[in-house]
Amino acid sequence: MQADRLTSAILVNVLVRRAAAAGGFATVLVKGDEISGVILIQAVEKGHDSGLFERVPDWEGGYRLTRCGPDPQEGPEALSQYIARRRRSDPDLWVIELDIADVERFAAETIC
């Protein structure tokens, strides 16, 4: 029997609201499937891109964030191309820009 889980739309909504409450900023760049869309976090700290993270299932039945996509030093064009490729293969994908201190930890605590 599978345990109930929160939908992608609820997780994204919680992330956006919690970021605002903590003095950060989160915005939905690409809206995906409301029930089960994969969530990508475009991590930004003080306006500087610090990478892309994907919420993936772990072996213990939970979730974790894992780094994906191009290195931030490759520039915004490489990131745009990566997201476009991912969207072609998975049109249900969510992309969230999150700008807050210790962004990876914050996102993991919120949606994993």
N, CA, C and O atoms as CSV, one atom per row, in Angstrom:
chain,resi,resn,atom,element,x,y,z
A,1,MET,N,N,0.834,-1.181,0.000
A,1,MET,CA,C,0.000,0.000,0.000
A,1,MET,C,C,0.878,1.243,0.000
A,1,MET,O,O,1.767,1.379,0.841
A,2,GLN,N,N,0.634,2.143,-0.934
A,2,GLN,CA,C,1.438,3.348,-1.068
A,2,GLN,C,C,0.896,4.442,-0.145
A,2,GLN,O,O,-0.314,4.656,-0.068
A,3,ALA,N,N,1.799,5.128,0.550
A,3,ALA,CA,C,1.402,6.216,1.436
A,3,ALA,C,C,0.964,7.422,0.605
A,3,ALA,O,O,1.436,7.627,-0.514
A,4,ASP,N,N,0.054,8.215,1.174
A,4,ASP,CA,C,-0.361,9.440,0.508
A,4,ASP,C,C,0.828,10.383,0.439
A,4,ASP,O,O,1.687,10.387,1.321
A,5,ARG,N,N,0.867,11.182,-0.622
A,5,ARG,CA,C,1.953,12.148,-0.744
A,5,ARG,C,C,1.397,13.461,-1.253
A,5,ARG,O,O,0.341,13.501,-1.885
A,6,LEU,N,N,2.113,14.528,-0.974
A,6,LEU,CA,C,1.693,15.847,-1.406
A,6,LEU,C,C,1.904,16.002,-2.907
A,6,LEU,O,O,2.849,15.447,-3.469
A,7,THR,N,N,1.029,16.751,-3.547
A,7,THR,CA,C,1.152,16.980,-4.986
A,7,THR,C,C,2.283,17.979,-5.246
A,7,THR,O,O,2.712,18.709,-4.352
A,8,SER,N,N,2.743,17.987,-6.475
A,8,SER,CA,C,3.790,18.932,-6.876
A,8,SER,C,C,3.327,20.370,-6.686
A,8,SER,O,O,4.099,21.215,-6.233
A,9,ALA,N,N,2.077,20.654,-7.027
A,9,ALA,CA,C,1.554,22.013,-6.895
A,9,ALA,C,C,1.570,22.473,-5.437
A,9,ALA,O,O,1.903,23.625,-5.158
A,10,ILE,N,N,1.217,21.596,-4.514
A,10,ILE,CA,C,1.244,21.954,-3.091
A,10,ILE,C,C,2.675,22.191,-2.630
A,10,ILE,O,O,2.942,23.164,-1.925
A,11,LEU,N,N,3.597,21.317,-3.017
A,11,LEU,CA,C,4.998,21.486,-2.630
A,11,LEU,C,C,5.569,22.805,-3.136
A,11,LEU,O,O,6.271,23.502,-2.405
A,12,VAL,N,N,5.269,23.144,-4.378
A,12,VAL,CA,C,5.759,24.405,-4.956
A,12,VAL,C,C,5.152,25.588,-4.205
A,12,VAL,O,O,5.852,26.553,-3.898
A,13,ASN,N,N,3.866,25.517,-3.913
A,13,ASN,CA,C,3.193,26.596,-3.186
A,13,ASN,C,C,3.824,26.796,-1.804
A,13,ASN,O,O,4.050,27.930,-1.380
A,14,VAL,N,N,4.104,25.701,-1.110
A,14,VAL,CA,C,4.750,25.780,0.203
A,14,VAL,C,C,6.139,26.399,0.073
A,14,VAL,O,O,6.522,27.231,0.895
A,15,LEU,N,N,6.887,26.011,-0.935
A,15,LEU,CA,C,8.230,26.545,-1.152
A,15,LEU,C,C,8.184,28.053,-1.381
A,15,LEU,O,O,8.972,28.792,-0.790
A,16,VAL,N,N,7.278,28.513,-2.222
A,16,VAL,CA,C,7.156,29.941,-2.528
A,16,VAL,C,C,6.775,30.721,-1.272
A,16,VAL,O,O,7.369,31.760,-0.983
A,17,ARG,N,N,5.798,30.230,-0.533
A,17,ARG,CA,C,5.336,30.943,0.671
A,17,ARG,C,C,6.390,30.934,1.777
A,17,ARG,O,O,6.600,31.947,2.443
A,18,ARG,N,N,7.049,29.799,1.971
A,18,ARG,CA,C,8.063,29.703,3.019
A,18,ARG,C,C,9.262,30.590,2.690
A,18,ARG,O,O,9.842,31.202,3.587
A,19,ALA,N,N,9.638,30.664,1.409
A,19,ALA,CA,C,10.741,31.544,1.003
A,19,ALA,C,C,10.395,33.001,1.297
A,19,ALA,O,O,11.225,33.742,1.823
A,20,ALA,N,N,9.186,33.410,0.965
A,20,ALA,CA,C,8.764,34.791,1.226
A,20,ALA,C,C,8.768,35.084,2.722
A,20,ALA,O,O,9.195,36.160,3.142
A,21,ALA,N,N,8.298,34.140,3.525
A,21,ALA,CA,C,8.264,34.332,4.973
A,21,ALA,C,C,9.659,34.437,5.567
A,21,ALA,O,O,9.851,35.088,6.595
A,22,ALA,N,N,10.637,33.798,4.923
A,22,ALA,CA,C,12.018,33.818,5.415
A,22,ALA,C,C,12.831,34.975,4.816
A,22,ALA,O,O,14.034,35.074,5.058
A,23,GLY,N,N,12.184,35.842,4.042
A,23,GLY,CA,C,12.879,36.980,3.469
A,23,GLY,C,C,13.542,36.706,2.135
A,23,GLY,O,O,14.307,37.533,1.639
A,24,GLY,N,N,13.259,35.555,1.548
A,24,GLY,CA,C,13.817,35.201,0.249
A,24,GLY,C,C,12.813,35.440,-0.861
A,24,GLY,O,O,11.805,36.123,-0.682
A,25,PHE,N,N,13.113,34.864,-2.006
A,25,PHE,CA,C,12.262,35.051,-3.181
A,25,PHE,C,C,12.190,33.746,-3.944
A,25,PHE,O,O,13.212,33.113,-4.208
A,26,ALA,N,N,10.989,33.346,-4.295
A,26,ALA,CA,C,10.802,32.166,-5.141
A,26,ALA,C,C,9.734,32.487,-6.169
A,26,ALA,O,O,8.720,33.113,-5.863
A,27,THR,N,N,9.981,32.050,-7.383
A,27,THR,CA,C,8.989,32.254,-8.435
A,27,THR,C,C,8.925,31.027,-9.322
A,27,THR,O,O,9.924,30.339,-9.531
A,28,VAL,N,N,7.746,30.767,-9.834
A,28,VAL,CA,C,7.545,29.650,-10.748
A,28,VAL,C,C,7.911,30.133,-12.147
A,28,VAL,O,O,7.237,30.996,-12.708
A,29,LEU,N,N,8.980,29.574,-12.704
A,29,LEU,CA,C,9.396,29.920,-14.061
A,29,LEU,C,C,8.633,29.100,-15.085
A,29,LEU,O,O,8.258,29.600,-16.145
A,30,VAL,N,N,8.406,27.820,-14.754
A,30,VAL,CA,C,7.667,26.908,-15.628
A,30,VAL,C,C,6.732,26.094,-14.763
A,30,VAL,O,O,7.167,25.422,-13.828
A,31,LYS,N,N,5.443,26.151,-15.074
A,31,LYS,CA,C,4.452,25.384,-14.322
A,31,LYS,C,C,4.297,24.009,-14.968
A,31,LYS,O,O,4.098,23.898,-16.177
A,32,GLY,N,N,4.391,22.973,-14.151
A,32,GLY,CA,C,4.290,21.608,-14.640
A,32,GLY,C,C,2.993,20.953,-14.225
A,32,GLY,O,O,2.024,21.629,-13.881
A,33,ASP,N,N,2.981,19.633,-14.260
A,33,ASP,CA,C,1.807,18.872,-13.862
A,33,ASP,C,C,1.529,19.094,-12.380
A,33,ASP,O,O,2.431,18.968,-11.551
A,34,GLU,N,N,0.297,19.420,-12.050
A,34,GLU,CA,C,-0.056,19.758,-10.672
A,34,GLU,C,C,0.033,18.568,-9.722
A,34,GLU,O,O,0.264,18.752,-8.527
A,35,ILE,N,N,-0.145,17.362,-10.229
A,35,ILE,CA,C,-0.162,16.181,-9.364
A,35,ILE,C,C,1.238,15.609,-9.163
A,35,ILE,O,O,1.680,15.431,-8.028
A,36,SER,N,N,1.928,15.324,-10.251
A,36,SER,CA,C,3.177,14.563,-10.107
A,36,SER,C,C,4.336,15.078,-10.956
A,36,SER,O,O,5.234,14.306,-11.290
A,37,GLY,N,N,4.340,16.345,-11.310
A,37,GLY,CA,C,5.439,16.893,-12.104
A,37,GLY,C,C,6.745,16.918,-11.331
A,37,GLY,O,O,6.765,17.188,-10.130
A,38,VAL,N,N,7.830,16.633,-12.028
A,38,VAL,CA,C,9.175,16.713,-11.441
A,38,VAL,C,C,9.464,18.180,-11.129
A,38,VAL,O,O,9.085,19.068,-11.892
A,39,ILE,N,N,10.138,18.430,-10.002
A,39,ILE,CA,C,10.447,19.795,-9.576
A,39,ILE,C,C,11.951,20.046,-9.700
A,39,ILE,O,O,12.765,19.344,-9.099
A,40,LEU,N,N,12.302,21.070,-10.498
A,40,LEU,CA,C,13.678,21.546,-10.597
A,40,LEU,C,C,13.777,22.884,-9.878
A,40,LEU,O,O,12.914,23.747,-10.040
A,41,ILE,N,N,14.824,23.055,-9.088
A,41,ILE,CA,C,15.069,24.305,-8.376
A,41,ILE,C,C,16.277,24.986,-9.005
A,41,ILE,O,O,17.382,24.444,-8.993
A,42,GLN,N,N,16.061,26.169,-9.549
A,42,GLN,CA,C,17.171,26.975,-10.039
A,42,GLN,C,C,17.648,27.792,-8.848
A,42,GLN,O,O,17.010,28.774,-8.467
A,43,ALA,N,N,18.757,27.391,-8.268
A,43,ALA,CA,C,19.272,27.990,-7.045
A,43,ALA,C,C,20.020,29.282,-7.344
A,43,ALA,O,O,20.917,29.323,-8.187
A,44,VAL,N,N,19.629,30.335,-6.634
A,44,VAL,CA,C,20.260,31.638,-6.783
A,44,VAL,C,C,20.544,32.152,-5.369
A,44,VAL,O,O,19.684,32.087,-4.491
A,45,GLU,N,N,21.741,32.654,-5.166
A,45,GLU,CA,C,22.070,33.264,-3.884
A,45,GLU,C,C,22.601,34.663,-4.134
A,45,GLU,O,O,23.642,34.846,-4.764
A,46,LYS,N,N,21.866,35.650,-3.630
A,46,LYS,CA,C,22.221,37.064,-3.801
A,46,LYS,C,C,22.390,37.413,-5.274
A,46,LYS,O,O,23.305,38.150,-5.640
A,47,GLY,N,N,21.512,36.886,-6.115
A,47,GLY,CA,C,21.525,37.200,-7.529
A,47,GLY,C,C,22.484,36.394,-8.382
A,47,GLY,O,O,22.513,36.570,-9.600
A,48,HIS,N,N,23.276,35.508,-7.773
A,48,HIS,CA,C,24.243,34.700,-8.514
A,48,HIS,C,C,23.747,33.261,-8.620
A,48,HIS,O,O,23.393,32.640,-7.618
A,49,ASP,N,N,23.727,32.740,-9.845
A,49,ASP,CA,C,23.285,31.375,-10.088
A,49,ASP,C,C,24.233,30.396,-9.402
A,49,ASP,O,O,25.448,30.454,-9.591
A,50,SER,N,N,23.658,29.496,-8.604
A,50,SER,CA,C,24.511,28.518,-7.919
A,50,SER,C,C,24.171,27.083,-8.300
A,50,SER,O,O,24.610,26.145,-7.635
A,51,GLY,N,N,23.403,26.906,-9.354
A,51,GLY,CA,C,23.160,25.561,-9.857
A,51,GLY,C,C,21.688,25.186,-9.928
A,51,GLY,O,O,20.800,25.927,-9.507
A,52,LEU,N,N,21.479,24.018,-10.475
A,52,LEU,CA,C,20.143,23.482,-10.673
A,52,LEU,C,C,20.049,22.177,-9.891
A,52,LEU,O,O,20.958,21.348,-9.940
A,53,PHE,N,N,18.944,22.001,-9.171
A,53,PHE,CA,C,18.737,20.817,-8.353
A,53,PHE,C,C,17.396,20.185,-8.702
A,53,PHE,O,O,16.425,20.876,-9.011
A,54,GLU,N,N,17.366,18.864,-8.646
A,54,GLU,CA,C,16.144,18.121,-8.954
A,54,GLU,C,C,15.707,17.335,-7.724
A,54,GLU,O,O,16.529,16.727,-7.040
A,55,ARG,N,N,14.421,17.352,-7.454
A,55,ARG,CA,C,13.843,16.553,-6.374
A,55,ARG,C,C,13.648,15.142,-6.914
A,55,ARG,O,O,12.875,14.923,-7.846
A,56,VAL,N,N,14.366,14.180,-6.313
A,56,VAL,CA,C,14.310,12.793,-6.787
A,56,VAL,C,C,14.012,11.859,-5.618
A,56,VAL,O,O,14.354,12.168,-4.477
A,57,PRO,N,N,13.372,10.709,-5.895
A,57,PRO,CA,C,13.136,9.735,-4.829
A,57,PRO,C,C,14.447,9.113,-4.362
A,57,PRO,O,O,15.377,8.931,-5.149
A,58,ASP,N,N,14.509,8.787,-3.069
A,58,ASP,CA,C,15.695,8.098,-2.566
A,58,ASP,C,C,15.338,6.650,-2.239
A,58,ASP,O,O,14.188,6.238,-2.390
A,59,TRP,N,N,16.318,5.892,-1.798
A,59,TRP,CA,C,16.127,4.469,-1.552
A,59,TRP,C,C,15.330,4.187,-0.282
A,59,TRP,O,O,14.924,3.049,-0.048
A,60,GLU,N,N,15.108,5.188,0.522
A,60,GLU,CA,C,14.406,4.996,1.782
A,60,GLU,C,C,12.925,5.347,1.688
A,60,GLU,O,O,12.232,5.362,2.706
A,61,GLY,N,N,12.437,5.624,0.503
A,61,GLY,CA,C,11.032,5.958,0.314
A,61,GLY,C,C,10.730,7.438,0.431
A,61,GLY,O,O,9.567,7.836,0.356
A,62,GLY,N,N,11.747,8.259,0.614
A,62,GLY,CA,C,11.574,9.703,0.697
A,62,GLY,C,C,12.102,10.382,-0.554
A,62,GLY,O,O,12.134,9.794,-1.635
A,63,TYR,N,N,12.515,11.629,-0.386
A,63,TYR,CA,C,13.055,12.406,-1.503
A,63,TYR,C,C,14.311,13.127,-1.050
A,63,TYR,O,O,14.541,13.325,0.143
A,64,ARG,N,N,15.119,13.516,-2.030
A,64,ARG,CA,C,16.311,14.315,-1.779
A,64,ARG,C,C,16.537,15.219,-2.979
A,64,ARG,O,O,15.943,15.019,-4.038
A,65,LEU,N,N,17.392,16.209,-2.809
A,65,LEU,CA,C,17.778,17.068,-3.931
A,65,LEU,C,C,19.100,16.583,-4.480
A,65,LEU,O,O,20.012,16.237,-3.728
A,66,THR,N,N,19.196,16.561,-5.794
A,66,THR,CA,C,20.452,16.196,-6.432
A,66,THR,C,C,20.772,17.246,-7.495
A,66,THR,O,O,19.888,17.733,-8.200
A,67,ARG,N,N,22.039,17.574,-7.589
A,67,ARG,CA,C,22.473,18.561,-8.590
A,67,ARG,C,C,22.278,17.985,-9.986
A,67,ARG,O,O,22.525,16.801,-10.218
A,68,CYS,N,N,21.840,18.817,-10.899
A,68,CYS,CA,C,21.660,18.391,-12.286
A,68,CYS,C,C,21.986,19.579,-13.198
A,68,CYS,O,O,22.210,20.696,-12.732
A,69,GLY,N,N,22.006,19.316,-14.481
A,69,GLY,CA,C,22.210,20.382,-15.447
A,69,GLY,C,C,23.640,20.853,-15.553
A,69,GLY,O,O,24.551,20.265,-14.969
A,70,PRO,N,N,23.828,21.929,-16.310
A,70,PRO,CA,C,25.172,22.433,-16.562
A,70,PRO,C,C,25.751,23.148,-15.345
A,70,PRO,O,O,25.019,23.581,-14.455
A,71,ASP,N,N,27.068,23.262,-15.322
A,71,ASP,CA,C,27.748,24.028,-14.285
A,71,ASP,C,C,27.322,25.496,-14.428
A,71,ASP,O,O,27.241,26.000,-15.549
A,72,PRO,N,N,27.053,26.181,-13.329
A,72,PRO,CA,C,26.628,27.587,-13.418
A,72,PRO,C,C,27.611,28.479,-14.180
A,72,PRO,O,O,27.212,29.495,-14.749
A,73,GLN,N,N,28.887,28.106,-14.192
A,73,GLN,CA,C,29.877,28.921,-14.897
A,73,GLN,C,C,29.740,28.823,-16.412
A,73,GLN,O,O,30.340,29.614,-17.141
A,74,GLU,N,N,28.947,27.851,-16.897
A,74,GLU,CA,C,28.723,27.743,-18.335
A,74,GLU,C,C,27.774,28.820,-18.844
A,74,GLU,O,O,27.652,29.018,-20.053
A,75,GLY,N,N,27.104,29.514,-17.935
A,75,GLY,CA,C,26.276,30.655,-18.296
A,75,GLY,C,C,24.804,30.342,-18.464
A,75,GLY,O,O,24.396,29.180,-18.496
A,76,PRO,N,N,24.010,31.403,-18.571
A,76,PRO,CA,C,22.557,31.256,-18.658
A,76,PRO,C,C,22.075,30.556,-19.927
A,76,PRO,O,O,21.026,29.912,-19.915
A,77,GLU,N,N,22.824,30.675,-21.017
A,77,GLU,CA,C,22.426,30.015,-22.268
A,77,GLU,C,C,22.464,28.496,-22.120
A,77,GLU,O,O,21.561,27.805,-22.593
A,78,ALA,N,N,23.490,27.977,-21.474
A,78,ALA,CA,C,23.592,26.534,-21.245
A,78,ALA,C,C,22.435,26.051,-20.368
A,78,ALA,O,O,21.875,24.981,-20.608
A,79,LEU,N,N,22.080,26.836,-19.356
A,79,LEU,CA,C,20.959,26.484,-18.487
A,79,LEU,C,C,19.647,26.481,-19.267
A,79,LEU,O,O,18.841,25.562,-19.123
A,80,SER,N,N,19.432,27.491,-20.082
A,80,SER,CA,C,18.218,27.573,-20.907
A,80,SER,C,C,18.099,26.387,-21.851
A,80,SER,O,O,17.017,25.823,-22.018
A,81,GLN,N,N,19.212,26.011,-22.465
A,81,GLN,CA,C,19.193,24.865,-23.378
A,81,GLN,C,C,18.896,23.568,-22.628
A,81,GLN,O,O,18.150,22.720,-23.120
A,82,TYR,N,N,19.476,23.414,-21.443
A,82,TYR,CA,C,19.230,22.218,-20.635
A,82,TYR,C,C,17.747,22.120,-20.259
A,82,TYR,O,O,17.141,21.056,-20.385
A,83,ILE,N,N,17.174,23.223,-19.801
A,83,ILE,CA,C,15.759,23.213,-19.414
A,83,ILE,C,C,14.881,22.939,-20.624
A,83,ILE,O,O,13.897,22.208,-20.509
A,84,ALA,N,N,15.206,23.501,-21.773
A,84,ALA,CA,C,14.431,23.253,-22.991
A,84,ALA,C,C,14.473,21.769,-23.371
A,84,ALA,O,O,13.450,21.200,-23.752
A,85,ARG,N,N,15.653,21.140,-23.271
A,85,ARG,CA,C,15.761,19.699,-23.556
A,85,ARG,C,C,14.922,18.886,-22.574
A,85,ARG,O,O,14.213,17.963,-22.972
A,86,ARG,N,N,15.005,19.228,-21.309
A,86,ARG,CA,C,14.234,18.509,-20.296
A,86,ARG,C,C,12.733,18.674,-20.534
A,86,ARG,O,O,11.974,17.718,-20.374
A,87,ARG,N,N,12.303,19.865,-20.911
A,87,ARG,CA,C,10.875,20.117,-21.153
A,87,ARG,C,C,10.385,19.364,-22.381
A,87,ARG,O,O,9.228,18.946,-22.424
A,88,ARG,N,N,11.254,19.181,-23.391
A,88,ARG,CA,C,10.844,18.407,-24.569
A,88,ARG,C,C,10.581,16.948,-24.179
A,88,ARG,O,O,9.650,16.326,-24.691
A,89,SER,N,N,11.389,16.410,-23.286
A,89,SER,CA,C,11.210,15.011,-22.880
A,89,SER,C,C,10.223,14.864,-21.727
A,89,SER,O,O,9.687,13.776,-21.518
A,90,ASP,N,N,9.972,15.937,-20.971
A,90,ASP,CA,C,9.041,15.887,-19.850
A,90,ASP,C,C,8.285,17.213,-19.749
A,90,ASP,O,O,8.698,18.100,-19.003
A,91,PRO,N,N,7.186,17.358,-20.490
A,91,PRO,CA,C,6.446,18.614,-20.473
A,91,PRO,C,C,5.748,18.894,-19.140
A,91,PRO,O,O,5.210,19.984,-18.948
A,92,ASP,N,N,5.747,17.928,-18.219
A,92,ASP,CA,C,5.115,18.106,-16.909
A,92,ASP,C,C,6.055,18.705,-15.869
A,92,ASP,O,O,5.674,18.852,-14.708
A,93,LEU,N,N,7.264,19.047,-16.265
A,93,LEU,CA,C,8.326,19.537,-15.396
A,93,LEU,C,C,8.024,20.932,-14.832
A,93,LEU,O,O,7.548,21.809,-15.553
A,94,TRP,N,N,8.300,21.124,-13.555
A,94,TRP,CA,C,8.242,22.435,-12.907
A,94,TRP,C,C,9.669,22.996,-12.837
A,94,TRP,O,O,10.623,22.243,-12.637
A,95,VAL,N,N,9.814,24.310,-13.000
A,95,VAL,CA,C,11.094,24.977,-12.784
A,95,VAL,C,C,10.824,26.170,-11.858
A,95,VAL,O,O,10.040,27.062,-12.181
A,96,ILE,N,N,11.490,26.161,-10.707
A,96,ILE,CA,C,11.303,27.185,-9.694
A,96,ILE,C,C,12.628,27.905,-9.467
A,96,ILE,O,O,13.649,27.261,-9.224
A,97,GLU,N,N,12.621,29.223,-9.545
A,97,GLU,CA,C,13.809,29.997,-9.185
A,97,GLU,C,C,13.695,30.331,-7.707
A,97,GLU,O,O,12.686,30.879,-7.263
A,98,LEU,N,N,14.725,30.004,-6.951
A,98,LEU,CA,C,14.730,30.223,-5.510
A,98,LEU,C,C,15.969,31.013,-5.126
A,98,LEU,O,O,17.094,30.555,-5.328
A,99,ASP,N,N,15.759,32.204,-4.571
A,99,ASP,CA,C,16.858,33.076,-4.151
A,99,ASP,C,C,16.727,33.298,-2.648
A,99,ASP,O,O,15.893,34.078,-2.187
A,100,ILE,N,N,17.568,32.598,-1.902
A,100,ILE,CA,C,17.549,32.667,-0.441
A,100,ILE,C,C,18.900,32.155,0.060
A,100,ILE,O,O,19.595,31.429,-0.650
A,101,ALA,N,N,19.263,32.529,1.262
A,101,ALA,CA,C,20.522,32.037,1.836
A,101,ALA,C,C,20.472,30.526,1.999
A,101,ALA,O,O,19.433,29.970,2.357
A,102,ASP,N,N,21.575,29.871,1.741
A,102,ASP,CA,C,21.713,28.415,1.865
A,102,ASP,C,C,20.575,27.705,1.127
A,102,ASP,O,O,19.850,26.888,1.694
A,103,VAL,N,N,20.448,28.041,-0.131
A,103,VAL,CA,C,19.302,27.641,-0.944
A,103,VAL,C,C,19.106,26.125,-1.019
A,103,VAL,O,O,17.972,25.653,-0.951
A,104,GLU,N,N,20.167,25.371,-1.155
A,104,GLU,CA,C,20.017,23.914,-1.275
A,104,GLU,C,C,19.427,23.319,0.009
A,104,GLU,O,O,18.507,22.503,-0.050
A,105,ARG,N,N,19.948,23.721,1.150
A,105,ARG,CA,C,19.421,23.243,2.423
A,105,ARG,C,C,17.968,23.659,2.613
A,105,ARG,O,O,17.132,22.855,3.024
A,106,PHE,N,N,17.676,24.921,2.311
A,106,PHE,CA,C,16.326,25.451,2.462
A,106,PHE,C,C,15.330,24.661,1.611
A,106,PHE,O,O,14.272,24.265,2.099
A,107,ALA,N,N,15.669,24.434,0.345
A,107,ALA,CA,C,14.774,23.703,-0.555
A,107,ALA,C,C,14.592,22.269,-0.086
A,107,ALA,O,O,13.473,21.756,-0.091
A,108,ALA,N,N,15.672,21.617,0.318
A,108,ALA,CA,C,15.591,20.225,0.772
A,108,ALA,C,C,14.705,20.115,2.005
A,108,ALA,O,O,13.890,19.197,2.098
A,109,GLU,N,N,14.851,21.034,2.951
A,109,GLU,CA,C,14.016,20.998,4.161
A,109,GLU,C,C,12.545,21.226,3.833
A,109,GLU,O,O,11.669,20.729,4.541
A,110,THR,N,N,12.270,21.962,2.779
A,110,THR,CA,C,10.903,22.321,2.451
A,110,THR,C,C,10.191,21.277,1.607
A,110,THR,O,O,9.025,20.978,1.865
A,111,ILE,N,N,10.859,20.714,0.605
A,111,ILE,CA,C,10.137,19.832,-0.330
A,111,ILE,C,C,10.593,18.385,-0.318
A,111,ILE,O,O,10.067,17.577,-1.083
A,112,CYS,N,N,11.554,18.032,0.526
A,112,CYS,CA,C,12.025,16.648,0.558
A,112,CYS,C,C,11.624,15.957,1.861
A,112,CYS,O,O,11.939,14.784,2.060
